Amino acid sequence: KQIYWSAALHTWLLALGGYALLRHWGYGVAAALMTGLVLAGSGFVGGLIGHINQLNGAAWLTWGALCLAHAQPAAES
């Protein structure tokens, strides 16, 4: 049962990470929400349900990208 809870939690983390990343990049709420839903419901993520370690790693990729985006200095215009 714990594997199912872990899969559900990390699928939500993937969706929230995609949403947060697109909001950081300046996209609107609707686009960011759609991105999170598409990421979480994609066939790629569905195929990882049986491979919990890969699913857990994929869930944190969006958060890692968000950390890198925050670490970059702002572009001067």
C-alpha positions as CSV (number, residue, x, y, z in Angstrom):
1,K,0.0,0.0,0.0
2,Q,2.8,2.4,0.7
3,I,4.0,2.2,-2.9
4,Y,0.6,3.4,-4.1
5,W,0.7,6.3,-1.7
6,S,4.3,7.1,-2.8
7,A,3.2,7.0,-6.4
8,A,0.2,9.3,-5.8
9,L,2.3,11.7,-3.7
10,H,5.1,12.0,-6.3
11,T,2.6,12.4,-9.1
12,W,1.1,15.3,-7.3
13,L,4.6,16.7,-6.7
14,L,5.3,16.4,-10.4
15,A,2.2,18.3,-11.2
16,L,2.8,21.1,-8.6
17,G,6.4,21.4,-9.8
18,G,5.4,21.8,-13.4
19,Y,2.9,24.5,-12.3
20,A,5.4,26.3,-10.1
21,L,8.1,26.2,-12.9
22,L,5.8,27.7,-15.5
23,R,4.5,30.4,-13.1
24,H,8.1,31.3,-12.4
25,W,8.8,31.6,-16.1
26,G,5.9,34.1,-16.3
27,Y,3.1,32.0,-17.9
28,G,-0.5,32.5,-16.9
29,V,-2.3,30.4,-14.3
30,A,-4.3,28.5,-17.0
31,A,-1.2,27.5,-18.9
32,A,0.7,26.5,-15.8
33,L,-2.3,24.5,-14.5
34,M,-2.7,22.7,-17.8
35,T,1.0,21.9,-17.8
36,G,0.9,20.3,-14.4
37,L,-2.2,18.2,-15.3
38,V,-0.6,17.1,-18.6
39,L,2.6,16.2,-16.9
40,A,0.9,14.2,-14.1
41,G,-1.5,12.5,-16.5
42,S,1.0,11.7,-19.3
43,G,1.7,8.2,-20.6
44,F,5.3,8.7,-19.5
45,V,4.3,9.1,-15.8
46,G,1.7,6.3,-16.2
47,G,4.4,4.0,-17.4
48,L,6.5,4.8,-14.4
49,I,3.9,3.6,-11.9
50,G,5.5,0.2,-11.8
51,H,9.0,1.7,-11.5
52,I,8.6,3.7,-8.3
53,N,12.2,4.9,-8.1
54,Q,12.1,6.4,-11.5
55,L,8.8,8.0,-10.8
56,N,10.1,9.5,-7.6
57,G,13.1,10.9,-9.5
58,A,11.0,12.3,-12.3
59,A,8.8,14.1,-9.8
60,W,11.8,16.0,-8.5
61,L,13.1,17.0,-11.9
62,T,10.6,19.9,-12.1
63,W,11.6,21.1,-8.7
64,G,15.3,20.9,-9.6
65,A,14.7,22.9,-12.7
66,L,12.8,25.5,-10.6
67,C,15.8,25.7,-8.2
68,L,18.1,26.3,-11.2
69,A,15.8,28.9,-12.6
70,H,15.9,30.8,-9.2
71,A,19.6,30.5,-9.0
72,Q,20.2,32.2,-12.4
73,P,20.8,36.0,-12.2
74,A,18.0,38.0,-13.7
75,A,18.5,39.2,-17.2
76,E,19.0,42.9,-17.6
77,S,16.9,44.5,-20.2
